[in-house]
């Protein structure tokens, strides 16, 4: 079986680092990127590390070039890099908006465009984006209105691209987590976080990783937003 290659963005910690470990364990070569990924992970013959801001086109170009140069192709792209913070709607600033768009949207756009160009040559590939259950089901008291402009936009473009490239053998899906036990939530009380999901538990990194692996390999699944949220998206509780 020929070796496969995955690109993981936002790879230095949390879900991203979990994804790197999982794809390596499955025998993939991996190109991992984040602002300081080389300080968090250890490179190997199967793991190339690229430091950089994923919201900049030159970072995306460097990552895709590394995948093609080192491993000759790209089978899976996981756009995991993202930022999220809450505040009342009227307090979001232009700087907040620009930061969210840069990482969450441009961080998807640049690297996915370049990856799709390569996947078109291969006539195959899978793109999985990490979005958020909160984009589909707001929660009273969790004031994430402006970040959800970006996450909802990702859910929308995933469905559009699934149709646009269905005949070219490239699949596009998303995983929409609820609350996940990652460093992003290290300062939040666990009891409060558990109340934010109907099942009353916090997802762990492996729950999200397994959803991504499923979508990466599910050859008949495209345009799907797979919620890993303990039921949040199903409605009010």
Residue frames relative to the residue before (quaternion, step in Angstrom):
aa qw qx qy qz dx dy dz
X 1.0000 0.0000 0.0000 0.0000 0.00 0.00 0.00
X 0.4235 -0.7241 0.4748 0.2663 3.61 -0.68 1.06
X 0.5517 -0.6075 0.4537 0.3473 3.56 -1.14 0.62
X 0.2330 -0.7547 0.5981 0.1358 3.52 -1.16 0.68
X 0.2781 -0.7682 0.5619 0.1297 3.54 -1.26 0.48
X 0.0941 -0.7813 0.6159 0.0377 3.54 -1.03 0.89
X 0.2175 -0.7139 0.6474 0.1542 3.54 -1.22 0.64
X 0.0661 -0.7814 0.6204 0.0135 3.57 -0.93 0.96
X 0.1625 -0.7716 0.6059 0.1057 3.60 -0.80 0.98
X 0.7741 0.2675 -0.2384 0.5219 3.57 -1.20 0.53
X 0.2946 0.8558 -0.3836 0.1834 3.51 1.24 0.70
X 0.5455 0.6949 -0.3842 0.2682 3.60 1.15 -0.30
X 0.8161 0.0222 0.0139 0.5773 3.60 1.08 -0.55
X 0.7860 0.3642 -0.2314 0.4428 3.54 -1.34 -0.03
X 0.8396 -0.0860 0.0898 0.5288 3.56 -0.98 -0.89
X 0.6468 0.5490 -0.3281 0.4154 3.59 0.91 -0.86
X 0.6703 0.4783 -0.2954 0.4844 3.58 0.90 -0.91
X 0.6227 0.5374 -0.3289 0.4640 3.58 1.08 -0.72
X 0.6431 0.5178 -0.3094 0.4717 3.57 1.05 -0.78
X 0.6194 0.5357 -0.3452 0.4585 3.58 0.97 -0.81
X 0.6678 0.5000 -0.3017 0.4616 3.60 0.83 -0.98
X 0.6844 0.5084 -0.2940 0.4321 3.58 0.89 -0.95
X 0.6855 0.4698 -0.2996 0.4687 3.59 0.88 -0.86
X 0.6121 0.5275 -0.3512 0.4730 3.60 1.04 -0.67
X 0.6501 0.5252 -0.3082 0.4545 3.57 0.96 -0.91
X 0.6917 0.4601 -0.2718 0.4857 3.58 1.11 -0.64
X 0.6176 -0.6052 0.3212 0.3861 3.57 1.28 0.22
X 0.4485 0.6813 -0.4563 0.3557 3.56 1.26 0.27
X 0.3608 -0.5860 0.6536 0.3150 3.46 -1.42 0.24
X 0.1394 -0.8117 0.5658 0.0394 3.57 -1.02 0.79
X 0.1309 -0.7096 0.6831 0.1130 3.52 -1.19 0.74
X 0.0821 -0.8193 0.5671 -0.0178 3.56 -0.53 1.23
X 0.0185 -0.8190 0.5732 -0.0181 3.55 -0.93 0.87
X 0.2380 0.6917 -0.6744 0.1005 3.51 -1.33 0.58
X 0.7396 -0.4075 0.2705 0.4623 3.57 -1.25 0.05
X 0.8251 0.0766 -0.0113 0.5596 3.60 0.97 -0.82
X 0.1361 0.8476 -0.5045 0.0929 3.57 1.06 0.74
X 0.6393 0.5491 -0.3389 0.4182 3.60 1.05 -0.68
X 0.6380 0.5050 -0.3281 0.4799 3.58 1.26 -0.29
X 0.7157 0.4559 -0.2348 0.4741 3.57 1.24 -0.43
X 0.7841 0.2335 -0.1090 0.5646 3.58 1.04 -0.78
X 0.3816 -0.7133 0.5435 0.2239 3.58 -1.28 0.34
X 0.4130 -0.7254 0.4987 0.2334 3.56 -0.69 1.11
X 0.0136 -0.7720 0.6354 0.0122 3.55 -1.27 0.51
X 0.7203 -0.4041 0.3025 0.4758 3.59 -1.25 -0.11
X 0.7345 0.3882 -0.2220 0.5104 3.60 1.18 -0.54
X 0.7467 0.3479 -0.1867 0.5354 3.60 1.27 -0.16
X 0.0837 -0.7795 0.6208 -0.0006 3.54 -0.63 1.24
X 0.1880 -0.7977 0.5686 0.0704 3.58 -0.85 1.01
X 0.0573 -0.7897 0.6108 -0.0042 3.57 -0.88 1.00
X 0.2366 -0.7606 0.5912 0.1268 3.58 -0.66 1.13
X 0.4296 0.7046 -0.5030 0.2569 3.59 -0.96 0.76
X 0.5404 -0.5907 0.5004 0.3296 3.53 -1.37 0.31
X 0.3629 -0.7738 0.4782 0.2021 3.59 -0.42 1.21
X 0.6016 0.5637 -0.3556 0.4404 3.59 1.25 -0.24
X 0.6369 0.4886 -0.3249 0.5001 3.58 1.33 0.09
X 0.5243 -0.6735 0.4106 0.3208 3.62 -0.81 0.92
X 0.6342 0.5505 -0.3494 0.4155 3.61 1.03 -0.67
X 0.6030 0.5378 -0.3584 0.4676 3.59 1.13 -0.57
X 0.6471 0.5180 -0.3135 0.4633 3.56 0.90 -0.93
X 0.6580 0.5150 -0.3101 0.4535 3.58 0.93 -0.91
X 0.6505 0.5240 -0.3124 0.4525 3.56 0.97 -0.87
X 0.6606 0.5154 -0.3045 0.4531 3.58 0.96 -0.87
X 0.6871 0.4719 -0.2865 0.4723 3.59 0.82 -0.97
X 0.6325 0.5224 -0.3311 0.4663 3.60 0.99 -0.78
X 0.6396 0.5247 -0.3262 0.4574 3.60 1.01 -0.80
X 0.6449 0.5208 -0.3260 0.4546 3.60 0.97 -0.79
X 0.6969 0.4636 -0.2777 0.4716 3.57 0.89 -0.93
X 0.6703 0.5074 -0.3013 0.4499 3.58 0.94 -0.88
X 0.7597 0.4010 -0.2094 0.4672 3.58 0.83 -0.99
X 0.8417 0.1944 -0.0386 0.5022 3.55 0.93 -0.90
X 0.5072 -0.7356 0.3512 0.2799 3.57 1.36 0.27
X 0.8258 -0.0081 -0.0109 0.5638 3.61 1.16 0.11
X 0.2994 -0.7157 0.5949 0.2104 3.55 -1.36 -0.07
X 0.1745 -0.8036 0.5643 0.0734 3.56 -0.66 1.12
X 0.8009 0.0797 -0.0038 0.5934 3.57 1.02 -0.84
X 0.0717 -0.7454 0.6603 0.0569 3.54 -1.11 0.80
X 0.0606 -0.7715 0.6323 0.0358 3.57 -0.87 0.98
X 0.1617 -0.7872 0.5908 0.0717 3.57 -0.47 1.23
X 0.0080 0.8465 -0.5253 0.0868 3.50 0.12 1.39
X 0.5290 0.6539 -0.4151 0.3468 3.61 1.13 -0.54
X 0.2672 0.7629 -0.5565 0.1919 3.55 -0.84 0.95
X 0.1877 -0.7516 0.6160 0.1427 3.53 -1.24 0.45
X 0.0387 -0.7880 0.6140 -0.0255 3.55 -1.17 0.69
X 0.1879 0.7459 -0.6303 0.1053 3.55 -1.00 0.83
X 0.3192 -0.7638 0.5376 0.1600 3.54 -1.18 0.57
X 0.2022 0.7253 -0.6512 0.0952 3.50 -1.32 0.53
X 0.6535 -0.4852 0.3650 0.4518 3.61 -1.15 0.28
X 0.6456 -0.5741 0.3451 0.3668 3.56 -1.01 0.86
X 0.7068 0.4874 -0.2749 0.4328 3.59 0.87 -0.95
X 0.6701 0.5057 -0.3003 0.4528 3.60 1.23 -0.23
X 0.4849 0.6428 -0.4570 0.3780 3.61 1.21 -0.04
X 0.2661 -0.7838 0.5486 0.1181 3.56 -0.87 1.00
X 0.6650 -0.4598 0.3922 0.4388 3.53 -1.33 0.12
X 0.6298 0.5324 -0.3348 0.4558 3.58 1.01 -0.75
X 0.6165 0.5322 -0.3362 0.4730 3.59 1.03 -0.77
X 0.6727 0.5117 -0.2925 0.4474 3.55 0.84 -1.04
X 0.6791 0.4978 -0.2947 0.4518 3.57 0.87 -0.96
X 0.6335 0.5230 -0.3331 0.4628 3.60 1.02 -0.76
X 0.6585 0.5110 -0.3037 0.4616 3.58 0.95 -0.88
X 0.6700 0.4905 -0.2971 0.4715 3.57 0.91 -0.90
X 0.6453 0.5438 -0.3322 0.4214 3.59 0.91 -0.88
X 0.7561 0.3794 -0.2192 0.4862 3.58 0.71 -1.04
X 0.7696 0.4174 -0.2212 0.4296 3.57 0.68 -1.07
X 0.7784 0.3175 -0.1818 0.5101 3.61 0.98 -0.74
X 0.6989 0.4075 -0.2820 0.5157 3.62 0.74 -0.92
X 0.6117 0.5574 -0.3387 0.4477 3.58 1.15 -0.62
X 0.6364 0.4524 -0.3111 0.5418 3.57 1.30 -0.31
X 0.6811 0.5503 -0.3022 0.3768 3.55 0.78 -1.09
X 0.7262 0.4669 -0.2830 0.4177 3.58 0.57 -1.14
X 0.7393 0.4225 -0.2595 0.4557 3.58 0.70 -1.02
X 0.6426 0.5163 -0.3389 0.4534 3.60 1.06 -0.63
X 0.6083 0.5432 -0.3583 0.4544 3.61 1.01 -0.70
X 0.6993 0.4647 -0.2756 0.4681 3.58 0.83 -0.97
X 0.6423 0.5187 -0.3219 0.4635 3.57 1.02 -0.77
X 0.6470 0.5177 -0.3250 0.4558 3.60 0.93 -0.85
X 0.6019 0.5494 -0.3665 0.4489 3.62 1.01 -0.69
X 0.6713 0.4707 -0.2901 0.4937 3.58 0.99 -0.81
X 0.6656 0.5083 -0.3105 0.4496 3.62 0.91 -0.86
X 0.5922 0.5570 -0.3674 0.4518 3.59 1.11 -0.57
X 0.6269 0.5164 -0.3306 0.4806 3.60 1.06 -0.71
X 0.7070 0.4526 -0.2483 0.4834 3.57 1.03 -0.81
X 0.2841 -0.7763 0.4923 0.2726 3.58 1.30 -0.53
X 0.7437 0.2716 -0.2279 0.5667 3.57 1.10 0.70
X 0.3379 0.7321 -0.5591 0.1930 3.55 -1.30 0.37
X 0.2078 -0.7626 0.6035 0.1058 3.52 -1.31 0.41
X 0.0996 -0.7706 0.6287 0.0310 3.56 -0.92 1.00
X 0.0266 -0.7831 0.6213 -0.0108 3.57 -0.87 1.00
X 0.1342 -0.7950 0.5894 0.0506 3.58 -0.76 1.04
X 0.3283 -0.7131 0.5812 0.2142 3.56 -1.08 0.74
X 0.0528 -0.8093 0.5850 -0.0046 3.59 -0.55 1.17
X 0.4669 -0.6722 0.4818 0.3131 3.64 -0.78 -0.88
X 0.5115 -0.6432 0.4805 0.3061 3.57 -1.00 0.85
X 0.5865 0.6111 -0.3569 0.3939 3.57 1.13 -0.67
X 0.5699 0.5916 -0.3831 0.4225 3.61 1.20 -0.41
X 0.7252 0.4095 -0.2290 0.5040 3.58 1.13 -0.64
X 0.8080 0.1278 -0.0300 0.5743 3.58 1.07 -0.73
X 0.2293 -0.7798 0.5670 0.1335 3.61 -0.16 1.21
X 0.2303 -0.7518 0.6033 0.1329 3.55 -1.22 0.58
X 0.4887 -0.6676 0.4759 0.2984 3.58 -0.77 1.02
X 0.7900 0.2828 -0.2294 0.4934 3.57 -0.81 1.04
X 0.6664 0.3914 -0.2993 0.5596 3.59 1.27 -0.19
X 0.1119 -0.8664 0.4864 0.0195 3.54 0.14 1.34
X 0.2083 0.8074 -0.5157 0.1972 3.55 0.36 1.31
X 0.1553 0.8546 -0.4896 0.0769 3.58 1.14 0.56
X 0.7410 0.4221 -0.2528 0.4570 3.60 0.71 -1.02
X 0.6159 0.5094 -0.3686 0.4746 3.67 0.93 -0.63
X 0.6700 0.5141 -0.3166 0.4320 3.61 1.02 -0.70
X 0.4618 0.6148 -0.4693 0.4341 3.60 1.24 -0.07
X 0.7084 0.4578 -0.2656 0.4669 3.56 0.90 -0.92
X 0.6935 0.4755 -0.2963 0.4530 3.60 0.83 -0.90
X 0.6341 0.5076 -0.3246 0.4846 3.57 1.06 -0.70
X 0.6146 0.5462 -0.3324 0.4619 3.56 1.09 -0.70
X 0.6391 0.5163 -0.3242 0.4690 3.58 1.04 -0.75
X 0.6264 0.5245 -0.3423 0.4640 3.59 0.95 -0.81
X 0.6682 0.5139 -0.2930 0.4512 3.57 0.99 -0.85
X 0.7005 0.4625 -0.2911 0.4590 3.60 0.82 -0.93
X 0.5729 0.5809 -0.3811 0.4348 3.59 1.11 -0.60
X 0.6791 0.4763 -0.2909 0.4768 3.59 0.91 -0.88
X 0.6387 0.5261 -0.3294 0.4548 3.58 1.00 -0.78
X 0.6981 0.4743 -0.2757 0.4601 3.55 0.87 -0.95
X 0.5736 0.5858 -0.3778 0.4303 3.58 1.11 -0.62
X 0.6866 0.4494 -0.2744 0.5013 3.57 1.01 -0.80
X 0.6498 0.5508 -0.3242 0.4115 3.58 0.89 -0.94
X 0.8130 0.2636 -0.1112 0.5072 3.59 0.95 -0.88
X 0.3068 0.7826 -0.4985 0.2118 3.61 1.21 0.29
X 0.7015 0.4646 -0.2701 0.4680 3.60 0.96 -0.84
X 0.6747 0.4890 -0.2966 0.4665 3.61 1.22 -0.30
X 0.5554 -0.6591 0.3717 0.3449 3.58 1.25 0.19
X 0.5716 0.5608 -0.4018 0.4443 3.60 1.20 0.38
X 0.1888 -0.8007 0.5642 0.0707 3.56 -0.76 1.11
X 0.1296 -0.7785 0.6126 0.0441 3.55 -1.14 0.78
X 0.1057 0.7844 -0.6007 0.1128 3.56 -0.77 1.09
X 0.2264 -0.7583 0.5918 0.1533 3.56 -1.30 0.22
X 0.2226 -0.6981 0.6554 0.1829 3.51 -1.32 0.44
X 0.1360 -0.8002 0.5831 0.0348 3.57 -0.75 1.11
X 0.1300 -0.8215 0.5508 0.0695 3.61 -0.06 1.23
X 0.3840 -0.6162 0.6155 0.3066 3.47 -1.42 0.25
X 0.7761 -0.2054 0.1918 0.5645 3.59 -0.75 -1.02
X 0.0639 -0.7873 0.6133 -0.0028 3.55 -0.82 1.07
X 0.4746 -0.6803 0.4849 0.2771 3.56 -1.00 0.86
X 0.2724 0.7447 -0.5496 0.2630 3.58 0.11 1.35
X 0.7038 -0.4509 0.3257 0.4420 3.60 -1.25 0.15
X 0.5332 0.6382 -0.4037 0.3815 3.61 1.19 -0.48
X 0.7743 0.3341 -0.1621 0.5125 3.59 1.09 -0.74
X 0.3072 0.8100 -0.4700 0.1691 3.59 1.24 0.23
X 0.7282 0.4291 -0.2469 0.4739 3.60 1.12 -0.59
X 0.5929 0.5721 -0.3680 0.4310 3.59 1.28 0.02
X 0.5145 -0.6455 0.4574 0.3308 3.63 -0.95 0.80
X 0.5117 -0.6766 0.4406 0.2935 3.58 -0.84 1.03
X 0.6364 0.5432 -0.3448 0.4254 3.61 0.95 -0.80
X 0.6357 0.5145 -0.3185 0.4793 3.58 1.08 -0.76
X 0.6698 0.5136 -0.3066 0.4399 3.59 0.87 -0.95
X 0.6346 0.5425 -0.3344 0.4372 3.59 1.02 -0.77
X 0.6249 0.5490 -0.3382 0.4402 3.59 1.14 -0.59
X 0.6296 0.5751 -0.3257 0.4083 3.59 1.21 -0.39
X 0.7263 0.3281 -0.2399 0.5543 3.60 1.26 0.12
X 0.5719 -0.6375 0.3881 0.3404 3.61 -0.84 0.93
X 0.6926 0.4802 -0.2901 0.4534 3.60 0.97 -0.79
X 0.4446 -0.7520 0.4070 0.2669 3.56 1.33 -0.03
X 0.6469 0.4602 -0.3316 0.5096 3.56 1.20 0.51
X 0.4051 -0.6654 0.5617 0.2787 3.54 -1.30 0.33
X 0.4447 -0.6716 0.5157 0.2918 3.58 -0.91 0.86
X 0.2807 -0.7287 0.5802 0.2314 3.57 -1.17 0.43
X 0.7331 -0.4426 0.2829 0.4320 3.55 -1.29 0.33
X 0.6495 0.5465 -0.3239 0.4178 3.57 0.95 -0.87
X 0.5803 0.5757 -0.3758 0.4366 3.60 1.10 -0.60
X 0.6860 0.4613 -0.2742 0.4912 3.58 0.95 -0.88
X 0.6230 0.5503 -0.3345 0.4440 3.58 0.98 -0.87
X 0.6773 0.4951 -0.3019 0.4528 3.59 0.86 -0.91
X 0.6223 0.5273 -0.3394 0.4685 3.59 1.07 -0.66
X 0.6448 0.5112 -0.3154 0.4726 3.59 1.00 -0.84
X 0.6541 0.5109 -0.3187 0.4579 3.60 0.90 -0.90
X 0.6201 0.5385 -0.3446 0.4547 3.58 0.98 -0.79
X 0.7070 0.4612 -0.2709 0.4627 3.59 0.78 -1.03
X 0.6045 0.5656 -0.3573 0.4325 3.59 1.07 -0.68
X 0.7894 0.3433 -0.1495 0.4865 3.57 1.03 -0.79
X 0.5766 0.6151 -0.3750 0.3855 3.62 1.23 -0.30
X 0.2453 -0.8552 0.4359 0.1361 3.56 0.18 1.32
X 0.7149 0.4138 -0.2654 0.4973 3.62 1.17 -0.34
X 0.6196 0.5346 -0.3472 0.4580 3.59 1.25 0.18
X 0.2358 0.7423 -0.6040 0.1690 3.57 -0.75 1.08
X 0.7656 0.3068 -0.2614 0.5015 3.57 -1.07 0.76
X 0.4997 0.6734 -0.4032 0.3663 3.58 1.29 0.27
X 0.1445 -0.7202 0.6677 0.1207 3.56 -1.18 0.72
X 0.1339 -0.8270 0.5456 0.0199 3.55 -0.21 1.34
X 0.2385 -0.8063 0.5307 0.1063 3.55 -0.47 1.24
X 0.0527 -0.7556 0.6528 0.0080 3.55 -0.90 1.01
X 0.3648 0.7812 -0.3886 0.3250 3.51 0.63 1.22
X 0.5200 -0.6629 0.4107 0.3485 3.59 1.20 0.29
X 0.7297 -0.4560 0.2300 0.4547 3.57 1.19 0.53
X 0.3392 0.7781 -0.4830 0.2149 3.60 1.27 -0.01
X 0.7119 0.4952 -0.2834 0.4094 3.59 0.77 -1.03
X 0.5774 0.6255 -0.3750 0.3671 3.58 1.20 -0.42
X 0.7085 -0.4666 0.2540 0.4645 3.59 1.18 -0.26
X 0.7766 -0.3620 0.2531 0.4492 3.51 -1.31 -0.20
X 0.0138 -0.8005 0.5990 0.0132 3.59 -1.07 0.67
